[in-house]
Amino acid sequence: MGCCDDPTEPQKIDSRDLIREQEHYGYLVRDLFTDDQERSCSS
């Protein structure tokens, strides 16, 4: 029987969700480094 909460079943990730998460992570990293550079340059 297939069950959504089966711990032995590998999670299926929608490629669109993966791409959206990668873009979101990329924006976070870019903003983090941009903020740090601006802070270190101004001080």
Secondary structure, DSSP 8 states (H G I E B T S, - for coil): ---TT-TTS-----HHHHHHHHHHHHHHHHHHHHHHHHHHHH-
